[in-house]
Each structure stands twice: as C-alpha cells, then as structure tokens.
Amino acid sequence: MIYIFAVIGVITVAVLLWQAFGSNTQGRGSGSTTVAPDDDPEFLRSIGKRDDNRDEDG
C-alpha cells in the first residue's frame, strides 16, 4: 500500500515540476503568428490585381 502512495506522490511531483519548468510552448508564442495565404489580406489583394490585369489583357 505504501508503494502505491509513493508512486502517486512521485507522479504528482513530476507533473508539478513539468508544469513549473517544463514545456513552455503552450500559450507563450513569440507574438507573431503565421497567417495562411487564404487569410492574408495582402495576398488576396495581389490575386485580385492579377485577375484584373488578366481581364483587361484578355
């Protein structure tokens, strides 16, 4: 029975240490996010300009 409590205690301490000092990737980015091309307004504008130029040439 004591071994079960010891294992639970070790796991608890390990989880607490992991949360305190471990993986810092969750919720802590560099502040800049990558925007997908279909969400990027500048990219969409450039496609619109290319389409307008093709319509005039064509």
N, CA, C and O atoms as a printed pandas DataFrame, in Angstrom:
     atom_number atom_name residue_name chain_id  residue_number  x_coord  y_coord  z_coord
0              1         N          MET        A               1    0.825   -1.196    0.000
1              2        CA          MET        A               1    0.000    0.000    0.000
2              3         C          MET        A               1    0.869    1.259    0.000
3              4         O          MET        A               1    0.533    2.250   -0.648
4              5         N          ILE        A               2    1.974    1.215    0.722
5              6        CA          ILE        A               2    2.855    2.375    0.785
6              7         C          ILE        A               2    3.470    2.676   -0.576
7              8         O          ILE        A               2    3.756    3.828   -0.905
8              9         N          TYR        A               3    3.669    1.609   -1.365
9             10        CA          TYR        A               3    4.253    1.800   -2.694
10            11         C          TYR        A               3    3.294    2.537   -3.625
11            12         O          TYR        A               3    3.718    3.325   -4.471
12            13         N          ILE        A               4    2.025    2.279   -3.465
13            14        CA          ILE        A               4    1.028    2.975   -4.288
14            15         C          ILE        A               4    1.049    4.470   -3.978
15            16         O          ILE        A               4    1.027    5.296   -4.890
16            17         N          PHE        A               5    1.093    4.816   -2.690
17            18        CA          PHE        A               5    1.168    6.227   -2.313
18            19         C          PHE        A               5    2.475    6.861   -2.782
19            20         O          PHE        A               5    2.500    8.023   -3.187
20            21         N          ALA        A               6    3.544    6.100   -2.725
21            22        CA          ALA        A               6    4.834    6.617   -3.186
22            23         C          ALA        A               6    4.802    6.896   -4.688
23            24         O          ALA        A               6    5.303    7.925   -5.140
24            25         N          VAL        A               7    4.219    5.987   -5.455
25            26        CA          VAL        A               7    4.130    6.185   -6.905
26            27         C          VAL        A               7    3.249    7.388   -7.221
27            28         O          VAL        A               7    3.597    8.201   -8.077
28            29         N          ILE        A               8    2.113    7.510   -6.541
29            30        CA          ILE        A               8    1.228    8.659   -6.756
30            31         C          ILE        A               8    1.946    9.955   -6.388
31            32         O          ILE        A               8    1.810   10.960   -7.087
32            33         N          GLY        A               9    2.706    9.936   -5.297
33            34        CA          GLY        A               9    3.459   11.123   -4.892
34            35         C          GLY        A               9    4.527   11.501   -5.902
35            36         O          GLY        A               9    4.696   12.680   -6.213
36            37         N          VAL        A              10    5.248   10.514   -6.416
37            38        CA          VAL        A              10    6.290   10.784   -7.411
38            39         C          VAL        A              10    5.672   11.342   -8.687
39            40         O          VAL        A              10    6.197   12.287   -9.276
40            41         N          ILE        A              11    4.561   10.760   -9.109
41            42        CA          ILE        A              11    3.892   11.255  -10.320
42            43         C          ILE        A              11    3.402   12.686  -10.113
43            44         O          ILE        A              11    3.525   13.524  -11.006
44            45         N          THR        A              12    2.849   12.960   -8.938
45            46        CA          THR        A              12    2.371   14.315   -8.641
46            47         C          THR        A              12    3.510   15.320   -8.666
47            48         O          THR        A              12    3.377   16.398   -9.246
48            49         N          VAL        A              13    4.618   14.979   -8.047
49            50        CA          VAL        A              13    5.776   15.875   -8.043
50            51         C          VAL        A              13    6.315   16.062   -9.457
51            52         O          VAL        A              13    6.692   17.171   -9.835
52            53         N          ALA        A              14    6.353   14.994  -10.232
53            54        CA          ALA        A              14    6.845   15.094  -11.609
54            55         C          ALA        A              14    5.958   16.006  -12.443
55            56         O          ALA        A              14    6.460   16.822  -13.216
56            57         N          VAL        A              15    4.653   15.877  -12.294
57            58        CA          VAL        A              15    3.729   16.732  -13.050
58            59         C          VAL        A              15    3.887   18.184  -12.630
59            60         O          VAL        A              15    3.904   19.072  -13.482
60            61         N          LEU        A              16    4.000   18.437  -11.352
61            62        CA          LEU        A              16    4.177   19.815  -10.879
62            63         C          LEU        A              16    5.482   20.421  -11.380
63            64         O          LEU        A              16    5.517   21.584  -11.780
64            65         N          LEU        A              17    6.553   19.636  -11.359
65            66        CA          LEU        A              17    7.826   20.134  -11.880
66            67         C          LEU        A              17    7.752   20.371  -13.380
67            68         O          LEU        A              17    8.323   21.338  -13.886
68            69         N          TRP        A              18    7.055   19.497  -14.095
69            70        CA          TRP        A              18    6.896   19.668  -15.543
70            71         C          TRP        A              18    6.127   20.954  -15.838
71            72         O          TRP        A              18    6.484   21.697  -16.752
72            73         N          GLN        A              19    5.085   21.215  -15.074
73            74        CA          GLN        A              19    4.302   22.429  -15.278
74            75         C          GLN        A              19    5.114   23.678  -14.926
75            76         O          GLN        A              19    4.963   24.716  -15.570
76            77         N          ALA        A              20    5.958   23.587  -13.928
77            78        CA          ALA        A              20    6.729   24.741  -13.490
78            79         C          ALA        A              20    7.914   25.028  -14.400
79            80         O          ALA        A              20    8.179   26.187  -14.718
80            81         N          PHE        A              21    8.628   23.998  -14.820
81            82        CA          PHE        A              21    9.879   24.208  -15.540
82            83         C          PHE        A              21    9.924   23.570  -16.917
83            84         O          PHE        A              21   10.879   23.785  -17.663
84            85         N          GLY        A              22    8.942   22.814  -17.259
85            86        CA          GLY        A              22    8.982   22.029  -18.490
86            87         C          GLY        A              22    8.535   22.806  -19.704
87            88         O          GLY        A              22    8.992   23.922  -19.953
88            89         N          SER        A              23    7.655   22.215  -20.441
89            90        CA          SER        A              23    7.216   22.724  -21.731
90            91         C          SER        A              23    6.594   24.110  -21.605
91            92         O          SER        A              23    5.538   24.275  -20.995
92            93         N          ASN        A              24    7.262   25.105  -22.191
93            94        CA          ASN        A              24    6.751   26.471  -22.175
94            95         C          ASN        A              24    6.116   26.849  -23.504
95            96         O          ASN        A              24    5.886   28.032  -23.755
96            97         N          THR        A              25    5.829   25.886  -24.353
97            98        CA          THR        A              25    5.302   26.199  -25.672
98            99         C          THR        A              25    3.817   26.502  -25.649
99           100         O          THR        A              25    3.319   27.138  -26.577
100          101         N          GLN        A              26    3.112   26.087  -24.660
101          102        CA          GLN        A              26    1.674   26.279  -24.640
102          103         C          GLN        A              26    1.336   27.702  -24.213
103          104         O          GLN        A              26    1.583   28.090  -23.071
104          105         N          GLY        A              27    0.768   28.481  -25.139
105          106        CA          GLY        A              27    0.306   29.817  -24.811
106          107         C          GLY        A              27    1.388   30.872  -24.729
107          108         O          GLY        A              27    1.094   32.014  -24.376
108          109         N          ARG        A              28    2.611   30.541  -25.038
109          110        CA          ARG        A              28    3.683   31.530  -24.948
110          111         C          ARG        A              28    4.442   31.579  -26.256
111          112         O          ARG        A              28    5.547   31.048  -26.374
112          113         N          GLY        A              29    3.838   32.220  -27.232
113          114        CA          GLY        A              29    4.484   32.347  -28.529
114          115         C          GLY        A              29    5.359   33.576  -28.580
115          116         O          GLY        A              29    5.465   34.318  -27.603
116          117         N          SER        A              30    5.979   33.789  -29.709
117          118        CA          SER        A              30    6.847   34.946  -29.873
118          119         C          SER        A              30    6.046   36.204  -30.171
119          120         O          SER        A              30    6.621   37.286  -30.297
120          121         N          GLY        A              31    4.734   36.078  -30.286
121          122        CA          GLY        A              31    3.903   37.233  -30.563
122          123         C          GLY        A              31    3.512   37.337  -32.020
123          124         O          GLY        A              31    2.483   37.934  -32.338
124          125         N          SER        A              32    4.300   36.776  -32.909
125          126        CA          SER        A              32    3.958   36.813  -34.324
126          127         C          SER        A              32    3.384   35.465  -34.725
127          128         O          SER        A              32    3.931   34.411  -34.399
128          129         N          THR        A              33    2.279   35.525  -35.432
129          130        CA          THR        A              33    1.655   34.288  -35.868
130          131         C          THR        A              33    1.761   34.173  -37.374
131          132         O          THR        A              33    1.790   35.177  -38.085
132          133         N          THR        A              34    1.819   32.967  -37.844
133          134        CA          THR        A              34    1.869   32.719  -39.274
134          135         C          THR        A              34    0.455   32.769  -39.819
135          136         O          THR        A              34   -0.447   32.102  -39.313
136          137         N          VAL        A              35    0.277   33.565  -40.850
137          138        CA          VAL        A              35   -1.033   33.713  -41.455
138          139         C          VAL        A              35   -1.073   32.862  -42.713
139          140         O          VAL        A              35   -0.175   32.933  -43.551
140          141         N          ALA        A              36   -2.101   32.073  -42.834
141          142        CA          ALA        A              36   -2.263   31.253  -44.030
142          143         C          ALA        A              36   -2.538   32.163  -45.226
143          144         O          ALA        A              36   -3.113   33.238  -45.056
144          145         N          PRO        A              37   -2.140   31.753  -46.429
145          146        CA          PRO        A              37   -2.332   32.612  -47.602
146          147         C          PRO        A              37   -3.785   33.015  -47.830
147          148         O          PRO        A              37   -4.050   34.132  -48.273
148          149         N          ASP        A              38   -4.719   32.133  -47.539
149          150        CA          ASP        A              38   -6.114   32.487  -47.778
150          151         C          ASP        A              38   -6.671   33.421  -46.711
151          152         O          ASP        A              38   -7.791   33.911  -46.856
152          153         N          ASP        A              39   -5.921   33.681  -45.642
153          154        CA          ASP        A              39   -6.320   34.630  -44.614
154          155         C          ASP        A              39   -5.519   35.925  -44.675
155          156         O          ASP        A              39   -5.806   36.859  -43.926
156          157         N          ASP        A              40   -4.535   35.999  -45.543
157          158        CA          ASP        A              40   -3.650   37.152  -45.631
158          159         C          ASP        A              40   -4.254   38.190  -46.578
159          160         O          ASP        A              40   -4.351   37.932  -47.778
160          161         N          PRO        A              41   -4.663   39.360  -46.067
161          162        CA          PRO        A              41   -5.302   40.365  -46.921
162          163         C          PRO        A              41   -4.407   40.836  -48.061
163          164         O          PRO        A              41   -4.894   41.078  -49.166
164          165         N          GLU        A              42   -3.118   40.969  -47.811
165          166        CA          GLU        A              42   -2.202   41.425  -48.869
166          167         C          GLU        A              42   -2.127   40.402  -50.002
167          168         O          GLU        A              42   -2.100   40.775  -51.175
168          169         N          PHE        A              43   -2.093   39.149  -49.664
169          170        CA          PHE        A              43   -2.069   38.090  -50.674
170          171         C          PHE        A              43   -3.354   38.103  -51.496
171          172         O          PHE        A              43   -3.315   37.973  -52.720
172          173         N          LEU        A              44   -4.483   38.260  -50.827
173          174        CA          LEU        A              44   -5.757   38.283  -51.547
174          175         C          LEU        A              44   -5.844   39.496  -52.467
175          176         O          LEU        A              44   -6.387   39.401  -53.568
176          177         N          ARG        A              45   -5.307   40.650  -52.019
177          178        CA          ARG        A              45   -5.293   41.842  -52.878
178          179         C          ARG        A              45   -4.446   41.609  -54.119
179          180         O          ARG        A              45   -4.821   42.005  -55.223
180          181         N          SER        A              46   -3.294   40.959  -53.928
181          182        CA          SER        A              46   -2.419   40.726  -55.080
182          183         C          SER        A              46   -3.069   39.778  -56.079
183          184         O          SER        A              46   -2.887   39.937  -57.286
184          185         N          ILE        A              47   -3.817   38.803  -55.601
185          186        CA          ILE        A              47   -4.532   37.913  -56.518
186          187         C          ILE        A              47   -5.597   38.694  -57.272
187          188         O          ILE        A              47   -5.777   38.505  -58.475
188          189         N          GLY        A              48   -6.298   39.567  -56.568
189          190        CA          GLY        A              48   -7.322   40.387  -57.222
190          191         C          GLY        A              48   -6.725   41.274  -58.299
191          192         O          GLY        A              48   -7.323   41.436  -59.363
192          193         N          LYS        A              49   -5.559   41.852  -58.045
193          194        CA          LYS        A              49   -4.904   42.707  -59.043
194          195         C          LYS        A              49   -4.477   41.888  -60.251
195          196         O          LYS        A              49   -4.616   42.342  -61.387
196          197         N          ARG        A              50   -3.959   40.683  -60.019
197          198        CA          ARG        A              50   -3.559   39.827  -61.141
198          199         C          ARG        A              50   -4.768   39.437  -61.986
199          200         O          ARG        A              50   -4.687   39.413  -63.214
200          201         N          ASP        A              51   -5.881   39.135  -61.336
201          202        CA          ASP        A              51   -7.088   38.778  -62.075
202          203         C          ASP        A              51   -7.602   39.965  -62.884
203          204         O          ASP        A              51   -8.063   39.794  -64.012
204          205         N          ASP        A              52   -7.525   41.172  -62.312
205          206        CA          ASP        A              52   -7.965   42.365  -63.036
206          207         C          ASP        A              52   -7.089   42.602  -64.257
207          208         O          ASP        A              52   -7.592   42.963  -65.321
208          209         N          ASN        A              53   -5.788   42.403  -64.114
209          210        CA          ASN        A              53   -4.876   42.591  -65.242
210          211         C          ASN        A              53   -5.146   41.569  -66.342
211          212         O          ASN        A              53   -5.057   41.907  -67.522
212          213         N          ARG        A              54   -5.464   40.364  -65.996
213          214        CA          ARG        A              54   -5.760   39.333  -66.997
214          215         C          ARG        A              54   -7.052   39.659  -67.744
215          216         O          ARG        A              54   -7.156   39.424  -68.948
216          217         N          ASP        A              55   -8.043   40.204  -67.017
217          218        CA          ASP        A              55   -9.305   40.558  -67.663
218          219         C          ASP        A              55   -9.107   41.677  -68.677
219          220         O          ASP        A              55   -9.719   41.661  -69.745
220          221         N          GLU        A              56   -8.256   42.649  -68.352
221          222        CA          GLU        A              56   -8.008   43.770  -69.260
222          223         C          GLU        A              56   -7.208   43.325  -70.480
223          224         O          GLU        A              56   -7.428   43.830  -71.581
224          225         N          ASP        A              57   -6.286   42.390  -70.298
225          226        CA          ASP        A              57   -5.450   41.929  -71.409
226          227         C          ASP        A              57   -6.216   40.986  -72.335
227          228         O          ASP        A              57   -5.914   40.902  -73.526
228          229         N          GLY        A              58   -7.174   40.299  -71.806
229          230        CA          GLY        A              58   -7.707   39.227  -72.452
230          231         C          GLY        A              58   -8.761   39.046  -73.352
231          232         O          GLY        A              58   -9.019   37.922  -73.783
